[in-house]
Amino acid sequence: MTEAIKNSIKHDFVKKRTNLRRLRLANEITVDQMAKAINVSSRQYSLKERGKYPFKDYEMLIIAEIFNMTVQKLFFEWLFIYD
């Protein structure tokens, strides 16, 4: 795997989740509530939502279930349409 491909994949996984934040706020869900749902600290969740760290696969699944969406749509399609 070339370095360019690795960097591209890494970029997609740690991309800022602006629309995830918008969706969370639209549903009146706090950072603390989301953090508790995926069993991380509020700071860790906030860093993940801001794209500083990637979400783990099981965290993406939990978040997708909260919003009644698939992981694919929430994290790999929908979020990139509006950024």
N, C-alpha and C positions, 0 to 999 in steps of 0.2 A: 504494500500500500504506500503510495507516495505521500510525502509530507503535505502537499497541497490538499489531497483528499482527507487526510487526518485533520488538518486545520479546518476544513469545510464542515466536517462532521462535528468537530468540537464546537464550532461556532453555532451550529444549529441546536446543539444540546444545551448550551449555556446562554443562548440568545435571551435578551431581556423580554420578559413576559408581560409587556404592557397591557395587552388585551386580557390576560388572566387577571391582572389587577382591576381593570375596568369591570370585568365580569363579577369578580368578588365584591367590589363596591356596589355594583348594581343590585346584587343580591343581599346587600347589607350584612356581609360576612366580614368579620375582623381578621387581622393578621393573627391574633391570638387564637381565634377559633380554627383557622386553617392549620396553624402550627400544631395545635392539639390533635387535630384530625389525622395528621401524618406523623405525629409523635416526634416533633422536633421543637427546638426553642423558637420563640417569636423572631429572634434575630436571625436564626438559620433560615427560617421560612422567608423572611424579608430579603435576605441575600439571594436566595434561589429565585424569588419572584423578580428581582432586579437583574438577574442574569449573571450574578457573580459566581454561582455554583450551579451545577445541573441538578435537576430533580432525579431521584432514583426511580426505577421502573415501577415499584409498588406505590410510591408516592404519587406518580402520575395517574395510576389506576384509581387510587382513592379520590384524588381531586376530580378526575373525570366522572366518577360516580356521584360525587357531591353535586355536580352541575348537570347530571344526566346526559353526558356526552361520551363519545368514545375517546380513548387516548389519542388515536390517530387524528381525529377531527380537532380536538382541543389543543394538542401540543404540536402537531405537525402540519395541519392545514389551516385551520381557522385563525390561529395566532399570527401566521405570516401574511395573511391576506390584508390585514389592516395596518401593519407596521410600516 
